[in-house]
Amino acid sequence: MYKPYPSASFHSASWQALVALAVLLASFDGYCAHPLITEDTPTQGAGKWELELGNAWTRDEGVHTFEFGPQLFYGLSLTLDLIARPTLLDLRFDDGDTVRARGVGDATLDVKWRFLEAGAASLALRAGLAVPTGNAARGLGTGNTTAHGLVAAAYVAAPLAFHANLGYAKNRAESERRDLYHASSAAVWSLSPRFRLLLADVALDTEPNAGRGRWQSALRVGAIGVVRSGFDVDVGYQARLNRNGPTSVWLAGATVRW
């Protein structure tokens, strides 16, 4: 039997886990240059724009999530960006019956400040709010405004670039862990001016479901290709390294700069 959306009582724990996943995606995964998990340090520059069109297909033990998360950057100055990221979600839970919810998810509003650049090394800070634009009763949002932030570090030793993040997000969903911590690191290899490989992106995140283990651990790989100046396309795949977190995530996207 097909149901358009879950009732408040139907599989509430599963839908709470989906909401927590959406929070994590918006708070951490949405930071980075698609398809990376780990945020890099560059900013756009004064008056410049960037639009990332990110798509993610996530599977986790009978729960299937599609997220479209466009991310718009605007350079307020050489080292300061303003960022908006709405989301559209399609959630499906299969357990005999099929429970489904589609619609607008929560959005994030951030600023990113590149505050240190010393030769090949650089540091940046990104922080902001997750705004409850999604319908929490249907599993499409948290129903609360929450804060998040991270510090990003980068070191470029061409053709390799190394990135690392430490982050924190506040989770206000009931029956879940309230403090969500994040650590990740990535290595990117520029094979040519038109093609980059994400060799490995490893992340460790707090497991929001208090009934599971303490941490989620994941590995992501991918590639970014330059179609022409100002237009990139990308693909990626993520697998979990322990028993927590999504079983798999497929990613595809495009980025436009002007």
C-alpha positions as a Markdown table, in Angstrom:
| # | Residue | x | y | z |
|---|---|---|---|---|
| 1 | Met | 0.0 | 0.0 | 0.0 |
| 2 | Tyr | 1.2 | 3.5 | -0.9 |
| 3 | Lys | 0.9 | 6.4 | 1.6 |
| 4 | Pro | 1.7 | 10.0 | 0.5 |
| 5 | Tyr | 3.4 | 10.8 | 3.8 |
| 6 | Pro | 3.9 | 9.3 | 7.2 |
| 7 | Ser | 1.5 | 10.0 | 10.1 |
| 8 | Ala | 3.0 | 11.4 | 13.3 |
| 9 | Ser | 3.1 | 7.9 | 14.9 |
| 10 | Phe | 4.0 | 5.7 | 12.0 |
| 11 | His | 7.7 | 4.5 | 12.2 |
| 12 | Ser | 8.5 | 7.7 | 14.1 |
| 13 | Ala | 12.1 | 6.5 | 15.0 |
| 14 | Ser | 12.9 | 5.9 | 11.3 |
| 15 | Trp | 11.6 | 9.3 | 10.2 |
| 16 | Gln | 13.5 | 11.0 | 13.1 |
| 17 | Ala | 16.6 | 9.3 | 11.7 |
| 18 | Leu | 15.8 | 10.7 | 8.2 |
| 19 | Val | 15.4 | 14.2 | 9.6 |
| 20 | Ala | 18.7 | 13.9 | 11.4 |
| 21 | Leu | 20.3 | 12.8 | 8.1 |
| 22 | Ala | 18.9 | 15.9 | 6.4 |
| 23 | Val | 20.4 | 18.0 | 9.2 |
| 24 | Leu | 23.8 | 16.4 | 8.7 |
| 25 | Leu | 23.6 | 16.9 | 4.9 |
| 26 | Ala | 22.6 | 20.5 | 5.2 |
| 27 | Ser | 25.1 | 21.3 | 8.0 |
| 28 | Phe | 28.2 | 19.5 | 6.8 |
| 29 | Asp | 27.9 | 17.8 | 3.4 |
| 30 | Gly | 26.5 | 21.0 | 1.9 |
| 31 | Tyr | 29.6 | 23.0 | 2.8 |
| 32 | Cys | 32.0 | 21.5 | 0.2 |
| 33 | Ala | 32.8 | 21.7 | -3.4 |
| 34 | His | 30.6 | 19.0 | -4.9 |
| 35 | Pro | 31.1 | 16.0 | -4.6 |
| 36 | Leu | 33.5 | 16.4 | -1.6 |
| 37 | Ile | 32.4 | 16.0 | 2.0 |
| 38 | Thr | 35.3 | 18.2 | 3.2 |
| 39 | Glu | 35.0 | 22.0 | 2.7 |
| 40 | Asp | 37.9 | 23.8 | 0.9 |
| 41 | Thr | 39.1 | 27.3 | 1.8 |
| 42 | Pro | 38.8 | 29.4 | -1.4 |
| 43 | Thr | 36.2 | 32.2 | -1.6 |
| 44 | Gln | 34.6 | 33.6 | -4.7 |
| 45 | Gly | 36.0 | 37.2 | -4.8 |
| 46 | Ala | 34.1 | 40.5 | -4.6 |
| 47 | Gly | 31.0 | 40.6 | -6.7 |
| 48 | Lys | 31.3 | 37.0 | -8.1 |
| 49 | Trp | 28.8 | 34.3 | -8.0 |
| 50 | Glu | 28.8 | 30.5 | -7.9 |
| 51 | Leu | 25.9 | 28.1 | -8.2 |
| 52 | Glu | 26.3 | 24.4 | -7.3 |
| 53 | Leu | 23.6 | 22.0 | -8.4 |
| 54 | Gly | 24.1 | 19.0 | -6.2 |
| 55 | Asn | 22.1 | 15.8 | -6.2 |
| 56 | Ala | 22.4 | 12.9 | -3.8 |
| 57 | Trp | 20.8 | 9.5 | -3.7 |
| 58 | Thr | 21.1 | 7.9 | -0.3 |
| 59 | Arg | 20.2 | 4.3 | 0.9 |
| 60 | Asp | 20.2 | 3.2 | 4.5 |
| 61 | Glu | 18.6 | -0.2 | 5.3 |
| 62 | Gly | 15.2 | 0.3 | 3.6 |
| 63 | Val | 15.2 | 4.1 | 3.7 |
| 64 | His | 15.8 | 5.8 | 0.4 |
| 65 | Thr | 16.4 | 9.6 | 0.2 |
| 66 | Phe | 16.9 | 11.8 | -2.8 |
| 67 | Glu | 18.1 | 15.3 | -2.1 |
| 68 | Phe | 18.5 | 18.2 | -4.5 |
| 69 | Gly | 20.6 | 20.9 | -2.8 |
| 70 | Pro | 21.4 | 23.9 | -4.9 |
| 71 | Gln | 24.0 | 26.1 | -3.2 |
| 72 | Leu | 24.4 | 29.8 | -4.2 |
| 73 | Phe | 27.5 | 31.7 | -3.3 |
| 74 | Tyr | 28.0 | 35.5 | -3.6 |
| 75 | Gly | 31.4 | 37.2 | -2.9 |
| 76 | Leu | 30.9 | 40.1 | -0.5 |
| 77 | Ser | 34.6 | 40.8 | -0.6 |
| 78 | Leu | 37.8 | 39.1 | -1.6 |
| 79 | Thr | 37.7 | 36.8 | 1.5 |
| 80 | Leu | 34.0 | 36.7 | 2.5 |
| 81 | Asp | 31.1 | 34.8 | 0.9 |
| 82 | Leu | 27.4 | 34.8 | 1.6 |
| 83 | Ile | 25.8 | 31.4 | 0.9 |
| 84 | Ala | 22.2 | 30.1 | 0.6 |
| 85 | Arg | 21.3 | 26.5 | 0.3 |
| 86 | Pro | 17.6 | 25.4 | 0.0 |
| 87 | Thr | 16.8 | 21.7 | -0.4 |
| 88 | Leu | 14.2 | 19.5 | -2.1 |
| 89 | Leu | 13.7 | 16.0 | -0.6 |
| 90 | Asp | 12.0 | 12.8 | -1.7 |
| 91 | Leu | 12.0 | 10.3 | 1.2 |
| 92 | Arg | 10.8 | 6.7 | 1.0 |
| 93 | Phe | 10.6 | 4.1 | 3.8 |
| 94 | Asp | 9.9 | 0.5 | 2.8 |
| 95 | Asp | 8.8 | -2.0 | 5.5 |
| 96 | Gly | 5.9 | -3.9 | 4.0 |
| 97 | Asp | 4.0 | -0.7 | 3.4 |
| 98 | Thr | 5.7 | 2.2 | 1.5 |
| 99 | Val | 5.7 | 5.5 | 3.3 |
| 100 | Arg | 6.8 | 8.5 | 1.3 |
| 101 | Ala | 7.2 | 12.2 | 1.7 |
| 102 | Arg | 8.2 | 14.8 | -1.0 |
| 103 | Gly | 8.7 | 18.5 | -0.7 |
| 104 | Val | 10.9 | 21.4 | 0.4 |
| 105 | Gly | 13.4 | 20.5 | 3.2 |
| 106 | Asp | 15.2 | 22.8 | 5.6 |
| 107 | Ala | 17.5 | 25.5 | 4.2 |
| 108 | Thr | 20.8 | 26.9 | 5.4 |
| 109 | Leu | 22.2 | 30.4 | 5.4 |
| 110 | Asp | 25.9 | 30.8 | 5.9 |
| 111 | Val | 28.9 | 33.0 | 5.7 |
| 112 | Lys | 32.4 | 31.8 | 4.8 |
| 113 | Trp | 35.5 | 33.8 | 5.8 |
| 114 | Arg | 39.0 | 32.9 | 4.5 |
| 115 | Phe | 41.0 | 34.5 | 7.3 |
| 116 | Leu | 44.5 | 33.2 | 6.7 |
| 117 | Glu | 46.6 | 32.5 | 3.6 |
| 118 | Ala | 50.3 | 31.7 | 4.0 |
| 119 | Gly | 51.9 | 30.4 | 0.8 |
| 120 | Ala | 50.5 | 26.9 | 0.1 |
| 121 | Ala | 48.4 | 26.8 | 3.4 |
| 122 | Ser | 45.1 | 28.5 | 4.2 |
| 123 | Leu | 42.4 | 28.6 | 6.8 |
| 124 | Ala | 38.7 | 29.5 | 6.6 |
| 125 | Leu | 35.7 | 29.6 | 8.8 |
| 126 | Arg | 32.1 | 28.8 | 7.7 |
| 127 | Ala | 29.1 | 29.2 | 10.0 |
| 128 | Gly | 25.4 | 29.8 | 9.8 |
| 129 | Leu | 21.9 | 28.6 | 10.6 |
| 130 | Ala | 19.6 | 25.8 | 9.4 |
| 131 | Val | 16.2 | 27.4 | 8.9 |
| 132 | Pro | 13.1 | 25.2 | 9.3 |
| 133 | Thr | 11.5 | 25.6 | 5.9 |
| 134 | Gly | 10.6 | 21.9 | 5.7 |
| 135 | Asn | 7.4 | 20.3 | 7.0 |
| 136 | Ala | 8.6 | 18.5 | 10.2 |
| 137 | Ala | 5.3 | 16.6 | 10.5 |
| 138 | Arg | 6.0 | 14.9 | 7.2 |
| 139 | Gly | 9.6 | 14.2 | 8.0 |
| 140 | Leu | 11.0 | 16.9 | 5.7 |
| 141 | Gly | 12.6 | 19.1 | 8.4 |
| 142 | Thr | 13.5 | 19.5 | 12.1 |
| 143 | Gly | 11.0 | 22.2 | 13.0 |
| 144 | Asn | 13.7 | 24.2 | 14.7 |
| 145 | Thr | 16.3 | 26.8 | 13.8 |
| 146 | Thr | 19.8 | 25.4 | 14.6 |
| 147 | Ala | 23.3 | 26.7 | 14.4 |
| 148 | His | 26.4 | 25.0 | 12.8 |
| 149 | Gly | 30.0 | 25.9 | 11.8 |
| 150 | Leu | 33.3 | 24.5 | 10.9 |
| 151 | Val | 37.0 | 25.4 | 10.5 |
| 152 | Ala | 38.6 | 24.4 | 7.2 |
| 153 | Ala | 42.3 | 24.0 | 6.5 |
| 154 | Ala | 44.0 | 23.4 | 3.1 |
| 155 | Tyr | 47.5 | 22.7 | 1.8 |
| 156 | Val | 48.3 | 22.7 | -1.9 |
| 157 | Ala | 51.4 | 20.8 | -3.1 |
| 158 | Ala | 50.6 | 20.6 | -6.9 |
| 159 | Pro | 49.3 | 18.4 | -8.3 |
| 160 | Leu | 47.9 | 17.3 | -4.9 |
| 161 | Ala | 45.7 | 19.3 | -2.5 |
| 162 | Phe | 44.9 | 18.3 | 1.0 |
| 163 | His | 41.9 | 19.5 | 3.0 |
| 164 | Ala | 40.7 | 19.0 | 6.6 |
| 165 | Asn | 37.6 | 20.1 | 8.6 |
| 166 | Leu | 36.5 | 20.2 | 12.2 |
| 167 | Gly | 32.8 | 21.1 | 12.7 |
| 168 | Tyr | 29.8 | 21.2 | 15.1 |
| 169 | Ala | 26.1 | 21.4 | 14.6 |
| 170 | Lys | 23.3 | 21.7 | 17.2 |
| 171 | Asn | 20.5 | 19.1 | 16.8 |
| 172 | Arg | 17.2 | 19.9 | 18.5 |
| 173 | Ala | 15.3 | 16.8 | 17.4 |
| 174 | Glu | 13.7 | 14.9 | 20.3 |
| 175 | Ser | 15.2 | 11.6 | 21.3 |
| 176 | Glu | 18.4 | 12.2 | 19.4 |
| 177 | Arg | 21.9 | 13.4 | 20.3 |
| 178 | Arg | 21.9 | 17.1 | 20.6 |
| 179 | Asp | 25.6 | 17.8 | 19.8 |
| 180 | Leu | 26.8 | 16.7 | 16.4 |
| 181 | Tyr | 30.5 | 16.8 | 15.8 |
| 182 | His | 32.3 | 16.4 | 12.5 |
| 183 | Ala | 35.9 | 15.7 | 11.3 |
| 184 | Ser | 37.0 | 15.0 | 7.8 |
| 185 | Ser | 40.0 | 15.1 | 5.5 |
| 186 | Ala | 40.4 | 14.8 | 1.7 |
| 187 | Ala | 43.1 | 14.4 | -0.9 |
| 188 | Val | 42.4 | 15.8 | -4.5 |
| 189 | Trp | 44.7 | 15.1 | -7.4 |
| 190 | Ser | 44.7 | 17.5 | -10.4 |
| 191 | Leu | 45.5 | 15.3 | -13.4 |
| 192 | Ser | 45.2 | 18.3 | -15.7 |
| 193 | Pro | 43.7 | 21.7 | -15.8 |
| 194 | Arg | 40.4 | 20.1 | -16.8 |
| 195 | Phe | 40.2 | 17.0 | -14.6 |
| 196 | Arg | 40.5 | 16.4 | -10.9 |
| 197 | Leu | 40.2 | 13.1 | -8.9 |
| 198 | Leu | 38.9 | 12.9 | -5.4 |
| 199 | Leu | 41.3 | 10.2 | -4.2 |
| 200 | Ala | 39.8 | 9.8 | -0.8 |
| 201 | Asp | 37.5 | 11.8 | 1.5 |
| 202 | Val | 37.1 | 10.3 | 5.0 |
| 203 | Ala | 34.6 | 11.7 | 7.5 |
| 204 | Leu | 33.7 | 10.9 | 11.1 |
| 205 | Asp | 30.4 | 12.3 | 12.4 |
| 206 | Thr | 28.3 | 11.9 | 15.5 |
| 207 | Glu | 25.6 | 9.3 | 15.0 |
| 208 | Pro | 22.3 | 11.3 | 15.8 |
| 209 | Asn | 20.3 | 8.2 | 16.6 |
| 210 | Ala | 21.0 | 7.6 | 20.3 |
| 211 | Gly | 20.0 | 3.9 | 19.9 |
| 212 | Arg | 23.0 | 3.3 | 17.6 |
| 213 | Gly | 26.7 | 3.5 | 18.1 |
| 214 | Arg | 28.4 | 6.8 | 18.8 |
| 215 | Trp | 29.9 | 7.6 | 15.4 |
| 216 | Gln | 29.3 | 7.3 | 11.7 |
| 217 | Ser | 32.4 | 6.8 | 9.5 |
| 218 | Ala | 32.4 | 7.1 | 5.7 |
| 219 | Leu | 34.7 | 7.2 | 2.7 |
| 220 | Arg | 33.9 | 9.1 | -0.5 |
| 221 | Val | 35.6 | 9.1 | -3.9 |
| 222 | Gly | 34.8 | 11.1 | -7.0 |
| 223 | Ala | 35.8 | 13.2 | -10.0 |
| 224 | Ile | 35.4 | 16.8 | -11.3 |
| 225 | Gly | 35.6 | 17.7 | -14.9 |
| 226 | Val | 35.8 | 21.1 | -16.5 |
| 227 | Val | 33.4 | 21.3 | -19.5 |
| 228 | Arg | 34.5 | 24.9 | -20.3 |
| 229 | Ser | 35.6 | 27.9 | -18.3 |
| 230 | Gly | 33.1 | 28.5 | -15.5 |
| 231 | Phe | 31.3 | 25.2 | -15.9 |
| 232 | Asp | 32.2 | 22.0 | -14.1 |
| 233 | Val | 30.4 | 18.6 | -13.8 |
| 234 | Asp | 31.1 | 16.0 | -11.1 |
| 235 | Val | 30.2 | 12.5 | -9.8 |
| 236 | Gly | 30.9 | 10.7 | -6.5 |
| 237 | Tyr | 30.2 | 7.6 | -4.4 |
| 238 | Gln | 30.2 | 7.2 | -0.7 |
| 239 | Ala | 30.4 | 4.0 | 1.4 |
| 240 | Arg | 30.2 | 3.6 | 5.1 |
| 241 | Leu | 33.2 | 2.3 | 7.1 |
| 242 | Asn | 31.3 | 1.1 | 10.1 |
| 243 | Arg | 27.8 | -0.1 | 10.8 |
| 244 | Asn | 26.3 | 3.4 | 11.3 |
| 245 | Gly | 25.3 | 6.0 | 8.7 |
| 246 | Pro | 24.0 | 5.5 | 5.2 |
| 247 | Thr | 24.8 | 2.2 | 3.4 |
| 248 | Ser | 25.6 | 4.1 | 0.2 |
| 249 | Val | 25.4 | 7.5 | -1.4 |
| 250 | Trp | 25.6 | 8.3 | -5.1 |
| 251 | Leu | 26.2 | 11.9 | -6.1 |
| 252 | Ala | 26.1 | 14.0 | -9.3 |
| 253 | Gly | 26.2 | 17.7 | -9.9 |
| 254 | Ala | 27.2 | 20.7 | -11.9 |
| 255 | Thr | 28.8 | 24.0 | -10.9 |
| 256 | Val | 28.5 | 27.4 | -12.8 |
| 257 | Arg | 30.6 | 30.5 | -12.0 |
| 258 | Trp | 30.2 | 34.0 | -13.3 |
